[in-house]
Amino acid sequence: MTVALMWEARAAQGRGGELLEWAGARTAELSPKPSRSELLRAPQDRVLVLTWWEAGYDDRLPELPEPDAGLITRAVHRWRFESLGPAGG
């Protein structure tokens, strides 16, 4: 089974680049490594990290931590999904 973890945060005013860099560095440090990862950004300095794992839905998986409070405007949002494969197939 493939499990996808989503991690999303909104940076404090003017700190979007710093949050993006922080999230990329933390993703590179995950151990074990995910089978795939992707870093995304959106308006209002939002940063999203997706990681994919070959694991059971309830397995314990490494997740990105919460950044320092001064770097973000609110608590990080986290979601876990079971991958059902490519859409439209």
PDB file of N, CA, C and O in Angstrom:
ATOM      1  N   MET A   1       0.847  -1.165   0.000  1.00  0.00           N
ATOM      2  CA  MET A   1       0.000   0.000   0.000  1.00  0.00           C
ATOM      3  C   MET A   1       0.895   1.232   0.000  1.00  0.00           C
ATOM      4  O   MET A   1       1.973   1.229   0.594  1.00  0.00           O
ATOM      5  N   THR A   2       0.438   2.284  -0.673  1.00  0.00           N
ATOM      6  CA  THR A   2       1.147   3.556  -0.661  1.00  0.00           C
ATOM      7  C   THR A   2       0.357   4.553   0.165  1.00  0.00           C
ATOM      8  O   THR A   2      -0.841   4.747  -0.044  1.00  0.00           O
ATOM      9  N   VAL A   3       1.043   5.178   1.101  1.00  0.00           N
ATOM     10  CA  VAL A   3       0.453   6.187   1.971  1.00  0.00           C
ATOM     11  C   VAL A   3       1.097   7.526   1.638  1.00  0.00           C
ATOM     12  O   VAL A   3       2.316   7.621   1.496  1.00  0.00           O
ATOM     13  N   ALA A   4       0.275   8.551   1.515  1.00  0.00           N
ATOM     14  CA  ALA A   4       0.774   9.906   1.273  1.00  0.00           C
ATOM     15  C   ALA A   4       0.537  10.751   2.516  1.00  0.00           C
ATOM     16  O   ALA A   4      -0.564  10.779   3.066  1.00  0.00           O
ATOM     17  N   LEU A   5       1.582  11.435   2.947  1.00  0.00           N
ATOM     18  CA  LEU A   5       1.469  12.372   4.061  1.00  0.00           C
ATOM     19  C   LEU A   5       1.543  13.787   3.507  1.00  0.00           C
ATOM     20  O   LEU A   5       2.383  14.089   2.660  1.00  0.00           O
ATOM     21  N   MET A   6       0.662  14.647   3.988  1.00  0.00           N
ATOM     22  CA  MET A   6       0.663  16.054   3.598  1.00  0.00           C
ATOM     23  C   MET A   6       0.979  16.889   4.831  1.00  0.00           C
ATOM     24  O   MET A   6       0.462  16.640   5.921  1.00  0.00           O
ATOM     25  N   TRP A   7       1.826  17.870   4.638  1.00  0.00           N
ATOM     26  CA  TRP A   7       2.219  18.812   5.687  1.00  0.00           C
ATOM     27  C   TRP A   7       2.076  20.199   5.093  1.00  0.00           C
ATOM     28  O   TRP A   7       2.676  20.483   4.057  1.00  0.00           O
ATOM     29  N   GLU A   8       1.288  21.083   5.727  1.00  0.00           N
ATOM     30  CA  GLU A   8       1.059  22.414   5.161  1.00  0.00           C
ATOM     31  C   GLU A   8       1.170  23.466   6.243  1.00  0.00           C
ATOM     32  O   GLU A   8       0.636  23.308   7.340  1.00  0.00           O
ATOM     33  N   ALA A   9       1.877  24.555   5.920  1.00  0.00           N
ATOM     34  CA  ALA A   9       2.052  25.650   6.872  1.00  0.00           C
ATOM     35  C   ALA A   9       2.005  26.982   6.130  1.00  0.00           C
ATOM     36  O   ALA A   9       2.264  27.054   4.929  1.00  0.00           O
ATOM     37  N   ARG A  10       1.674  28.022   6.865  1.00  0.00           N
ATOM     38  CA  ARG A  10       1.679  29.379   6.317  1.00  0.00           C
ATOM     39  C   ARG A  10       2.735  30.182   7.067  1.00  0.00           C
ATOM     40  O   ARG A  10       2.728  30.254   8.296  1.00  0.00           O
ATOM     41  N   ALA A  11       3.636  30.779   6.308  1.00  0.00           N
ATOM     42  CA  ALA A  11       4.752  31.511   6.900  1.00  0.00           C
ATOM     43  C   ALA A  11       4.303  32.833   7.503  1.00  0.00           C
ATOM     44  O   ALA A  11       3.305  33.420   7.086  1.00  0.00           O
ATOM     45  N   ALA A  12       5.050  33.278   8.475  1.00  0.00           N
ATOM     46  CA  ALA A  12       4.867  34.624   9.014  1.00  0.00           C
ATOM     47  C   ALA A  12       5.171  35.619   7.891  1.00  0.00           C
ATOM     48  O   ALA A  12       5.903  35.305   6.952  1.00  0.00           O
ATOM     49  N   GLN A  13       4.609  36.799   7.997  1.00  0.00           N
ATOM     50  CA  GLN A  13       4.757  37.842   6.980  1.00  0.00           C
ATOM     51  C   GLN A  13       6.220  38.006   6.544  1.00  0.00           C
ATOM     52  O   GLN A  13       7.106  38.241   7.366  1.00  0.00           O
ATOM     53  N   GLY A  14       6.447  37.875   5.235  1.00  0.00           N
ATOM     54  CA  GLY A  14       7.776  38.071   4.670  1.00  0.00           C
ATOM     55  C   GLY A  14       8.753  36.930   4.856  1.00  0.00           C
ATOM     56  O   GLY A  14       9.927  37.067   4.512  1.00  0.00           O
ATOM     57  N   ARG A  15       8.298  35.803   5.393  1.00  0.00           N
ATOM     58  CA  ARG A  15       9.219  34.698   5.685  1.00  0.00           C
ATOM     59  C   ARG A  15       8.926  33.448   4.853  1.00  0.00           C
ATOM     60  O   ARG A  15       9.348  32.348   5.210  1.00  0.00           O
ATOM     61  N   GLY A  16       8.196  33.622   3.733  1.00  0.00           N
ATOM     62  CA  GLY A  16       7.848  32.482   2.892  1.00  0.00           C
ATOM     63  C   GLY A  16       9.051  31.739   2.356  1.00  0.00           C
ATOM     64  O   GLY A  16       9.080  30.509   2.373  1.00  0.00           O
ATOM     65  N   GLY A  17      10.048  32.472   1.880  1.00  0.00           N
ATOM     66  CA  GLY A  17      11.257  31.827   1.367  1.00  0.00           C
ATOM     67  C   GLY A  17      11.988  31.045   2.435  1.00  0.00           C
ATOM     68  O   GLY A  17      12.508  29.960   2.178  1.00  0.00           O
ATOM     69  N   GLU A  18      12.025  31.589   3.617  1.00  0.00           N
ATOM     70  CA  GLU A  18      12.684  30.915   4.739  1.00  0.00           C
ATOM     71  C   GLU A  18      11.943  29.631   5.125  1.00  0.00           C
ATOM     72  O   GLU A  18      12.567  28.607   5.402  1.00  0.00           O
ATOM     73  N   LEU A  19      10.601  29.696   5.141  1.00  0.00           N
ATOM     74  CA  LEU A  19       9.823  28.488   5.449  1.00  0.00           C
ATOM     75  C   LEU A  19      10.009  27.433   4.368  1.00  0.00           C
ATOM     76  O   LEU A  19      10.136  26.248   4.675  1.00  0.00           O
ATOM     77  N   LEU A  20      10.026  27.844   3.122  1.00  0.00           N
ATOM     78  CA  LEU A  20      10.239  26.912   2.014  1.00  0.00           C
ATOM     79  C   LEU A  20      11.593  26.215   2.156  1.00  0.00           C
ATOM     80  O   LEU A  20      11.691  24.998   1.998  1.00  0.00           O
ATOM     81  N   GLU A  21      12.619  26.981   2.450  1.00  0.00           N
ATOM     82  CA  GLU A  21      13.964  26.424   2.644  1.00  0.00           C
ATOM     83  C   GLU A  21      13.993  25.484   3.850  1.00  0.00           C
ATOM     84  O   GLU A  21      14.586  24.408   3.784  1.00  0.00           O
ATOM     85  N   TRP A  22      13.352  25.889   4.951  1.00  0.00           N
ATOM     86  CA  TRP A  22      13.296  25.069   6.158  1.00  0.00           C
ATOM     87  C   TRP A  22      12.622  23.727   5.861  1.00  0.00           C
ATOM     88  O   TRP A  22      13.131  22.674   6.245  1.00  0.00           O
ATOM     89  N   ALA A  23      11.469  23.771   5.174  1.00  0.00           N
ATOM     90  CA  ALA A  23      10.730  22.547   4.865  1.00  0.00           C
ATOM     91  C   ALA A  23      11.525  21.627   3.946  1.00  0.00           C
ATOM     92  O   ALA A  23      11.522  20.411   4.135  1.00  0.00           O
ATOM     93  N   GLY A  24      12.201  22.194   2.960  1.00  0.00           N
ATOM     94  CA  GLY A  24      13.028  21.383   2.063  1.00  0.00           C
ATOM     95  C   GLY A  24      14.159  20.692   2.811  1.00  0.00           C
ATOM     96  O   GLY A  24      14.446  19.520   2.566  1.00  0.00           O
ATOM     97  N   ALA A  25      14.794  21.409   3.713  1.00  0.00           N
ATOM     98  CA  ALA A  25      15.896  20.826   4.490  1.00  0.00           C
ATOM     99  C   ALA A  25      15.388  19.723   5.416  1.00  0.00           C
ATOM    100  O   ALA A  25      16.025  18.675   5.531  1.00  0.00           O
ATOM    101  N   ARG A  26      14.247  19.943   6.079  1.00  0.00           N
ATOM    102  CA  ARG A  26      13.689  18.913   6.970  1.00  0.00           C
ATOM    103  C   ARG A  26      13.268  17.681   6.178  1.00  0.00           C
ATOM    104  O   ARG A  26      13.429  16.558   6.656  1.00  0.00           O
ATOM    105  N   THR A  27      12.731  17.872   4.977  1.00  0.00           N
ATOM    106  CA  THR A  27      12.331  16.734   4.147  1.00  0.00           C
ATOM    107  C   THR A  27      13.555  15.902   3.778  1.00  0.00           C
ATOM    108  O   THR A  27      13.495  14.672   3.793  1.00  0.00           O
ATOM    109  N   ALA A  28      14.658  16.557   3.449  1.00  0.00           N
ATOM    110  CA  ALA A  28      15.898  15.847   3.093  1.00  0.00           C
ATOM    111  C   ALA A  28      16.449  15.048   4.271  1.00  0.00           C
ATOM    112  O   ALA A  28      17.172  14.072   4.069  1.00  0.00           O
ATOM    113  N   GLU A  29      16.121  15.446   5.486  1.00  0.00           N
ATOM    114  CA  GLU A  29      16.627  14.771   6.685  1.00  0.00           C
ATOM    115  C   GLU A  29      15.770  13.595   7.136  1.00  0.00           C
ATOM    116  O   GLU A  29      16.170  12.870   8.047  1.00  0.00           O
ATOM    117  N   LEU A  30      14.606  13.381   6.528  1.00  0.00           N
ATOM    118  CA  LEU A  30      13.739  12.283   6.957  1.00  0.00           C
ATOM    119  C   LEU A  30      14.473  10.946   6.872  1.00  0.00           C
ATOM    120  O   LEU A  30      15.184  10.673   5.904  1.00  0.00           O
ATOM    121  N   SER A  31      14.289  10.128   7.891  1.00  0.00           N
ATOM    122  CA  SER A  31      14.915   8.810   7.914  1.00  0.00           C
ATOM    123  C   SER A  31      13.934   7.828   8.528  1.00  0.00           C
ATOM    124  O   SER A  31      13.491   8.019   9.660  1.00  0.00           O
ATOM    125  N   PRO A  32      13.590   6.777   7.793  1.00  0.00           N
ATOM    126  CA  PRO A  32      14.051   6.481   6.440  1.00  0.00           C
ATOM    127  C   PRO A  32      13.498   7.487   5.434  1.00  0.00           C
ATOM    128  O   PRO A  32      12.636   8.303   5.761  1.00  0.00           O
ATOM    129  N   LYS A  33      13.999   7.417   4.232  1.00  0.00           N
ATOM    130  CA  LYS A  33      13.579   8.322   3.166  1.00  0.00           C
ATOM    131  C   LYS A  33      12.244   7.858   2.585  1.00  0.00           C
ATOM    132  O   LYS A  33      12.005   6.657   2.459  1.00  0.00           O
ATOM    133  N   PRO A  34      11.372   8.810   2.229  1.00  0.00           N
ATOM    134  CA  PRO A  34      10.132   8.427   1.545  1.00  0.00           C
ATOM    135  C   PRO A  34      10.446   7.930   0.136  1.00  0.00           C
ATOM    136  O   PRO A  34      11.514   8.220  -0.404  1.00  0.00           O
ATOM    137  N   SER A  35       9.520   7.183  -0.457  1.00  0.00           N
ATOM    138  CA  SER A  35       9.738   6.723  -1.828  1.00  0.00           C
ATOM    139  C   SER A  35       9.660   7.885  -2.810  1.00  0.00           C
ATOM    140  O   SER A  35      10.206   7.811  -3.910  1.00  0.00           O
ATOM    141  N   ARG A  36       8.981   8.958  -2.412  1.00  0.00           N
ATOM    142  CA  ARG A  36       8.874  10.163  -3.250  1.00  0.00           C
ATOM    143  C   ARG A  36       8.514  11.328  -2.335  1.00  0.00           C
ATOM    144  O   ARG A  36       7.850  11.144  -1.315  1.00  0.00           O
ATOM    145  N   SER A  37       8.953  12.519  -2.705  1.00  0.00           N
ATOM    146  CA  SER A  37       8.548  13.714  -1.969  1.00  0.00           C
ATOM    147  C   SER A  37       8.441  14.881  -2.937  1.00  0.00           C
ATOM    148  O   SER A  37       9.094  14.905  -3.980  1.00  0.00           O
ATOM    149  N   GLU A  38       7.612  15.839  -2.576  1.00  0.00           N
ATOM    150  CA  GLU A  38       7.431  17.020  -3.415  1.00  0.00           C
ATOM    151  C   GLU A  38       7.186  18.226  -2.512  1.00  0.00           C
ATOM    152  O   GLU A  38       6.491  18.139  -1.500  1.00  0.00           O
ATOM    153  N   LEU A  39       7.775  19.346  -2.905  1.00  0.00           N
ATOM    154  CA  LEU A  39       7.660  20.599  -2.174  1.00  0.00           C
ATOM    155  C   LEU A  39       6.909  21.582  -3.057  1.00  0.00           C
ATOM    156  O   LEU A  39       7.277  21.785  -4.214  1.00  0.00           O
ATOM    157  N   LEU A  40       5.843  22.200  -2.512  1.00  0.00           N
ATOM    158  CA  LEU A  40       5.012  23.128  -3.286  1.00  0.00           C
ATOM    159  C   LEU A  40       4.832  24.423  -2.503  1.00  0.00           C
ATOM    160  O   LEU A  40       4.959  24.449  -1.278  1.00  0.00           O
ATOM    161  N   ARG A  41       4.529  25.506  -3.240  1.00  0.00           N
ATOM    162  CA  ARG A  41       4.216  26.767  -2.584  1.00  0.00           C
ATOM    163  C   ARG A  41       2.975  27.372  -3.216  1.00  0.00           C
ATOM    164  O   ARG A  41       2.601  27.030  -4.338  1.00  0.00           O
ATOM    165  N   ALA A  42       2.342  28.279  -2.477  1.00  0.00           N
ATOM    166  CA  ALA A  42       1.124  28.924  -2.934  1.00  0.00           C
ATOM    167  C   ALA A  42       1.126  30.364  -2.432  1.00  0.00           C
ATOM    168  O   ALA A  42       1.943  30.727  -1.585  1.00  0.00           O
ATOM    169  N   PRO A  43       0.215  31.184  -2.951  1.00  0.00           N
ATOM    170  CA  PRO A  43       0.122  32.563  -2.465  1.00  0.00           C
ATOM    171  C   PRO A  43      -0.057  32.604  -0.943  1.00  0.00           C
ATOM    172  O   PRO A  43      -0.431  31.614  -0.315  1.00  0.00           O
ATOM    173  N   GLN A  44       0.219  33.759  -0.386  1.00  0.00           N
ATOM    174  CA  GLN A  44       0.141  33.996   1.057  1.00  0.00           C
ATOM    175  C   GLN A  44       1.198  33.198   1.810  1.00  0.00           C
ATOM    176  O   GLN A  44       1.004  32.829   2.968  1.00  0.00           O
ATOM    177  N   ASP A  45       2.332  32.934   1.131  1.00  0.00           N
ATOM    178  CA  ASP A  45       3.475  32.255   1.755  1.00  0.00           C
ATOM    179  C   ASP A  45       3.113  30.904   2.369  1.00  0.00           C
ATOM    180  O   ASP A  45       3.591  30.554   3.448  1.00  0.00           O
ATOM    181  N   ARG A  46       2.258  30.148   1.666  1.00  0.00           N
ATOM    182  CA  ARG A  46       1.918  28.799   2.120  1.00  0.00           C
ATOM    183  C   ARG A  46       2.893  27.794   1.501  1.00  0.00           C
ATOM    184  O   ARG A  46       3.286  27.925   0.342  1.00  0.00           O
ATOM    185  N   VAL A  47       3.268  26.804   2.282  1.00  0.00           N
ATOM    186  CA  VAL A  47       4.195  25.759   1.860  1.00  0.00           C
ATOM    187  C   VAL A  47       3.530  24.406   2.117  1.00  0.00           C
ATOM    188  O   VAL A  47       2.963  24.171   3.184  1.00  0.00           O
ATOM    189  N   LEU A  48       3.612  23.531   1.129  1.00  0.00           N
ATOM    190  CA  LEU A  48       3.037  22.191   1.226  1.00  0.00           C
ATOM    191  C   LEU A  48       4.124  21.173   0.915  1.00  0.00           C
ATOM    192  O   LEU A  48       4.855  21.319  -0.064  1.00  0.00           O
ATOM    193  N   VAL A  49       4.230  20.149   1.741  1.00  0.00           N
ATOM    194  CA  VAL A  49       5.153  19.038   1.506  1.00  0.00           C
ATOM    195  C   VAL A  49       4.328  17.766   1.412  1.00  0.00           C
ATOM    196  O   VAL A  49       3.533  17.465   2.302  1.00  0.00           O
ATOM    197  N   LEU A  50       4.520  17.024   0.334  1.00  0.00           N
ATOM    198  CA  LEU A  50       3.890  15.720   0.144  1.00  0.00           C
ATOM    199  C   LEU A  50       4.983  14.663   0.180  1.00  0.00           C
ATOM    200  O   LEU A  50       6.011  14.803  -0.483  1.00  0.00           O
ATOM    201  N   THR A  51       4.764  13.614   0.947  1.00  0.00           N
ATOM    202  CA  THR A  51       5.686  12.479   0.944  1.00  0.00           C
ATOM    203  C   THR A  51       4.880  11.202   0.734  1.00  0.00           C
ATOM    204  O   THR A  51       3.771  11.064   1.250  1.00  0.00           O
ATOM    205  N   TRP A  52       5.443  10.282  -0.020  1.00  0.00           N
ATOM    206  CA  TRP A  52       4.805   8.993  -0.305  1.00  0.00           C
ATOM    207  C   TRP A  52       5.645   7.889   0.313  1.00  0.00           C
ATOM    208  O   TRP A  52       6.874   7.920   0.261  1.00  0.00           O
ATOM    209  N   TRP A  53       4.963   6.915   0.898  1.00  0.00           N
ATOM    210  CA  TRP A  53       5.616   5.826   1.634  1.00  0.00           C
ATOM    211  C   TRP A  53       4.989   4.495   1.251  1.00  0.00           C
ATOM    212  O   TRP A  53       3.773   4.407   1.078  1.00  0.00           O
ATOM    213  N   GLU A  54       5.790   3.482   1.119  1.00  0.00           N
ATOM    214  CA  GLU A  54       5.297   2.115   0.950  1.00  0.00           C
ATOM    215  C   GLU A  54       5.126   1.568   2.364  1.00  0.00           C
ATOM    216  O   GLU A  54       6.072   1.077   2.979  1.00  0.00           O
ATOM    217  N   ALA A  55       3.894   1.666   2.860  1.00  0.00           N
ATOM    218  CA  ALA A  55       3.625   1.319   4.262  1.00  0.00           C
ATOM    219  C   ALA A  55       2.136   1.095   4.443  1.00  0.00           C
ATOM    220  O   ALA A  55       1.334   1.417   3.566  1.00  0.00           O
ATOM    221  N   GLY A  56       1.778   0.544   5.581  1.00  0.00           N
ATOM    222  CA  GLY A  56       0.381   0.423   5.940  1.00  0.00           C
ATOM    223  C   GLY A  56      -0.165   1.769   6.391  1.00  0.00           C
ATOM    224  O   GLY A  56       0.591   2.636   6.829  1.00  0.00           O
ATOM    225  N   TYR A  57      -1.463   1.941   6.283  1.00  0.00           N
ATOM    226  CA  TYR A  57      -2.081   3.232   6.605  1.00  0.00           C
ATOM    227  C   TYR A  57      -1.770   3.688   8.032  1.00  0.00           C
ATOM    228  O   TYR A  57      -1.518   4.870   8.268  1.00  0.00           O
ATOM    229  N   ASP A  58      -1.787   2.764   8.965  1.00  0.00           N
ATOM    230  CA  ASP A  58      -1.571   3.125  10.374  1.00  0.00           C
ATOM    231  C   ASP A  58      -0.129   2.975  10.829  1.00  0.00           C
ATOM    232  O   ASP A  58       0.159   3.150  12.013  1.00  0.00           O
ATOM    233  N   ASP A  59       0.797   2.651   9.908  1.00  0.00           N
ATOM    234  CA  ASP A  59       2.202   2.509  10.287  1.00  0.00           C
ATOM    235  C   ASP A  59       2.762   3.827  10.797  1.00  0.00           C
ATOM    236  O   ASP A  59       2.339   4.906  10.381  1.00  0.00           O
ATOM    237  N   ARG A  60       3.702   3.718  11.687  1.00  0.00           N
ATOM    238  CA  ARG A  60       4.393   4.909  12.186  1.00  0.00           C
ATOM    239  C   ARG A  60       5.388   5.362  11.113  1.00  0.00           C
ATOM    240  O   ARG A  60       6.239   4.583  10.684  1.00  0.00           O
ATOM    241  N   LEU A  61       5.280   6.611  10.688  1.00  0.00           N
ATOM    242  CA  LEU A  61       6.133   7.160   9.643  1.00  0.00           C
ATOM    243  C   LEU A  61       6.763   8.456  10.127  1.00  0.00           C
ATOM    244  O   LEU A  61       6.158   9.180  10.917  1.00  0.00           O
ATOM    245  N   PRO A  62       7.977   8.759   9.660  1.00  0.00           N
ATOM    246  CA  PRO A  62       8.592  10.027  10.060  1.00  0.00           C
ATOM    247  C   PRO A  62       7.845  11.202   9.424  1.00  0.00           C
ATOM    248  O   PRO A  62       7.500  11.158   8.243  1.00  0.00           O
ATOM    249  N   GLU A  63       7.604  12.226  10.194  1.00  0.00           N
ATOM    250  CA  GLU A  63       6.896  13.409   9.710  1.00  0.00           C
ATOM    251  C   GLU A  63       7.729  14.652   9.981  1.00  0.00           C
ATOM    252  O   GLU A  63       8.587  14.666  10.864  1.00  0.00           O
ATOM    253  N   LEU A  64       7.460  15.680   9.213  1.00  0.00           N
ATOM    254  CA  LEU A  64       8.130  16.952   9.448  1.00  0.00           C
ATOM    255  C   LEU A  64       7.673  17.523  10.785  1.00  0.00           C
ATOM    256  O   LEU A  64       6.505  17.392  11.151  1.00  0.00           O
ATOM    257  N   PRO A  65       8.583  18.151  11.510  1.00  0.00           N
ATOM    258  CA  PRO A  65       8.207  18.737  12.798  1.00  0.00           C
ATOM    259  C   PRO A  65       7.484  20.068  12.610  1.00  0.00           C
ATOM    260  O   PRO A  65       7.312  20.546  11.489  1.00  0.00           O
ATOM    261  N   GLU A  66       7.078  20.634  13.694  1.00  0.00           N
ATOM    262  CA  GLU A  66       6.484  21.973  13.723  1.00  0.00           C
ATOM    263  C   GLU A  66       7.644  22.985  13.698  1.00  0.00           C
ATOM    264  O   GLU A  66       8.564  22.867  14.506  1.00  0.00           O
ATOM    265  N   PRO A  67       7.622  23.961  12.802  1.00  0.00           N
ATOM    266  CA  PRO A  67       8.681  24.986  12.809  1.00  0.00           C
ATOM    267  C   PRO A  67       8.589  25.863  14.056  1.00  0.00           C
ATOM    268  O   PRO A  67       7.594  25.820  14.779  1.00  0.00           O
ATOM    269  N   ASP A  68       9.626  26.655  14.304  1.00  0.00           N
ATOM    270  CA  ASP A  68       9.574  27.625  15.389  1.00  0.00           C
ATOM    271  C   ASP A  68       8.363  28.527  15.203  1.00  0.00           C
ATOM    272  O   ASP A  68       8.015  28.876  14.075  1.00  0.00           O
ATOM    273  N   ALA A  69       7.729  28.901  16.284  1.00  0.00           N
ATOM    274  CA  ALA A  69       6.496  29.691  16.238  1.00  0.00           C
ATOM    275  C   ALA A  69       6.668  31.002  15.466  1.00  0.00           C
ATOM    276  O   ALA A  69       5.713  31.462  14.841  1.00  0.00           O
ATOM    277  N   GLY A  70       7.834  31.606  15.489  1.00  0.00           N
ATOM    278  CA  GLY A  70       8.059  32.865  14.789  1.00  0.00           C
ATOM    279  C   GLY A  70       8.104  32.732  13.278  1.00  0.00           C
ATOM    280  O   GLY A  70       8.019  33.735  12.569  1.00  0.00           O
ATOM    281  N   LEU A  71       8.234  31.522  12.778  1.00  0.00           N
ATOM    282  CA  LEU A  71       8.330  31.290  11.335  1.00  0.00           C
ATOM    283  C   LEU A  71       6.963  31.081  10.688  1.00  0.00           C
ATOM    284  O   LEU A  71       6.825  31.221   9.473  1.00  0.00           O
ATOM    285  N   ILE A  72       5.951  30.747  11.492  1.00  0.00           N
ATOM    286  CA  ILE A  72       4.627  30.430  10.943  1.00  0.00           C
ATOM    287  C   ILE A  72       3.539  31.280  11.601  1.00  0.00           C
ATOM    288  O   ILE A  72       3.745  31.848  12.674  1.00  0.00           O
ATOM    289  N   THR A  73       2.376  31.361  10.941  1.00  0.00           N
ATOM    290  CA  THR A  73       1.267  32.168  11.472  1.00  0.00           C
ATOM    291  C   THR A  73       0.244  31.338  12.237  1.00  0.00           C
ATOM    292  O   THR A  73      -0.593  31.893  12.948  1.00  0.00           O
ATOM    293  N   ARG A  74       0.302  30.023  12.102  1.00  0.00           N
ATOM    294  CA  ARG A  74      -0.654  29.138  12.759  1.00  0.00           C
ATOM    295  C   ARG A  74      -0.030  27.756  12.850  1.00  0.00           C
ATOM    296  O   ARG A  74       1.032  27.505  12.279  1.00  0.00           O
ATOM    297  N   ALA A  75      -0.687  26.872  13.561  1.00  0.00           N
ATOM    298  CA  ALA A  75      -0.185  25.494  13.674  1.00  0.00           C
ATOM    299  C   ALA A  75      -0.175  24.828  12.298  1.00  0.00           C
ATOM    300  O   ALA A  75      -0.998  25.136  11.435  1.00  0.00           O
ATOM    301  N   VAL A  76       0.754  23.931  12.118  1.00  0.00           N
ATOM    302  CA  VAL A  76       0.867  23.146  10.877  1.00  0.00           C
ATOM    303  C   VAL A  76      -0.365  22.261  10.724  1.00  0.00           C
ATOM    304  O   VAL A  76      -0.886  21.742  11.711  1.00  0.00           O
ATOM    305  N   HIS A  77      -0.827  22.090   9.497  1.00  0.00           N
ATOM    306  CA  HIS A  77      -1.907  21.142   9.193  1.00  0.00           C
ATOM    307  C   HIS A  77      -1.265  19.877   8.626  1.00  0.00           C
ATOM    308  O   HIS A  77      -0.344  19.943   7.812  1.00  0.00           O
ATOM    309  N   ARG A  78      -1.768  18.728   9.069  1.00  0.00           N
ATOM    310  CA  ARG A  78      -1.242  17.441   8.601  1.00  0.00           C
ATOM    311  C   ARG A  78      -2.416  16.541   8.220  1.00  0.00           C
ATOM    312  O   ARG A  78      -3.450  16.520   8.888  1.00  0.00           O
ATOM    313  N   TRP A  79      -2.224  15.787   7.112  1.00  0.00           N
ATOM    314  CA  TRP A  79      -3.219  14.816   6.677  1.00  0.00           C
ATOM    315  C   TRP A  79      -2.508  13.565   6.202  1.00  0.00           C
ATOM    316  O   TRP A  79      -1.351  13.612   5.784  1.00  0.00           O
ATOM    317  N   ARG A  80      -3.209  12.448   6.271  1.00  0.00           N
ATOM    318  CA  ARG A  80      -2.689  11.158   5.798  1.00  0.00           C
ATOM    319  C   ARG A  80      -3.733  10.573   4.858  1.00  0.00           C
ATOM    320  O   ARG A  80      -4.928  10.570   5.155  1.00  0.00           O
ATOM    321  N   PHE A  81      -3.256  10.073   3.709  1.00  0.00           N
ATOM    322  CA  PHE A  81      -4.144   9.501   2.699  1.00  0.00           C
ATOM    323  C   PHE A  81      -3.602   8.171   2.208  1.00  0.00           C
ATOM    324  O   PHE A  81      -2.391   7.948   2.209  1.00  0.00           O
ATOM    325  N   GLU A  82      -4.487   7.298   1.793  1.00  0.00           N
ATOM    326  CA  GLU A  82      -4.109   6.076   1.089  1.00  0.00           C
ATOM    327  C   GLU A  82      -4.163   6.391  -0.404  1.00  0.00           C
ATOM    328  O   GLU A  82      -5.177   6.886  -0.897  1.00  0.00           O
ATOM    329  N   SER A  83      -3.083   6.108  -1.121  1.00  0.00           N
ATOM    330  CA  SER A  83      -3.060   6.341  -2.566  1.00  0.00           C
ATOM    331  C   SER A  83      -3.869   5.269  -3.280  1.00  0.00           C
ATOM    332  O   SER A  83      -3.725   4.079  -3.002  1.00  0.00           O
ATOM    333  N   LEU A  84      -4.719   5.702  -4.201  1.00  0.00           N
ATOM    334  CA  LEU A  84      -5.529   4.785  -4.993  1.00  0.00           C
ATOM    335  C   LEU A  84      -5.029   4.694  -6.425  1.00  0.00           C
ATOM    336  O   LEU A  84      -5.677   4.073  -7.268  1.00  0.00           O
ATOM    337  N   GLY A  85      -3.878   5.308  -6.713  1.00  0.00           N
ATOM    338  CA  GLY A  85      -3.297   5.244  -8.047  1.00  0.00           C
ATOM    339  C   GLY A  85      -3.653   6.467  -8.877  1.00  0.00           C
ATOM    340  O   GLY A  85      -4.326   7.382  -8.401  1.00  0.00           O
ATOM    341  N   PRO A  86      -3.193   6.472 -10.124  1.00  0.00           N
ATOM    342  CA  PRO A  86      -3.454   7.614 -11.009  1.00  0.00           C
ATOM    343  C   PRO A  86      -4.951   7.827 -11.256  1.00  0.00           C
ATOM    344  O   PRO A  86      -5.725   6.872 -11.320  1.00  0.00           O
ATOM    345  N   ALA A  87      -5.340   9.087 -11.392  1.00  0.00           N
ATOM    346  CA  ALA A  87      -6.725   9.419 -11.681  1.00  0.00           C
ATOM    347  C   ALA A  87      -7.043   9.137 -13.148  1.00  0.00           C
ATOM    348  O   ALA A  87      -6.161   9.158 -14.006  1.00  0.00           O
ATOM    349  N   GLY A  88      -8.313   8.874 -13.415  1.00  0.00           N
ATOM    350  CA  GLY A  88      -8.743   8.684 -14.787  1.00  0.00           C
ATOM    351  C   GLY A  88      -8.442   7.319 -15.369  1.00  0.00           C
ATOM    352  O   GLY A  88      -8.602   7.121 -16.573  1.00  0.00           O
ATOM    353  N   GLY A  89      -8.013   6.376 -14.556  1.00  0.00           N
ATOM    354  CA  GLY A  89      -7.649   5.076 -15.087  1.00  0.00           C
ATOM    355  C   GLY A  89      -8.632   4.074 -14.715  1.00  0.00           C
ATOM    356  O   GLY A  89      -8.490   2.906 -15.077  1.00  0.00           O
TER     357      GLY A  89
END
